């Protein structure tokens, strides 16, 4: 995970990443990191439907990994 995706506490800055994604201001690396994080935490399927649908496409194309059983 790149430093740009971490907040001052060293944690993933989800709010800033989603705002940047929605504004079209993320790099490809940040995009992949965001969606991998959303899948890993299960948030991809709790946010609006487009996040889950895109996560499924990215998993299917091998861009990100599917969630491990029991994690989300």
Order of alpha helices (4+ residues) and beta strands (2+ residues): alpha-alpha-alpha
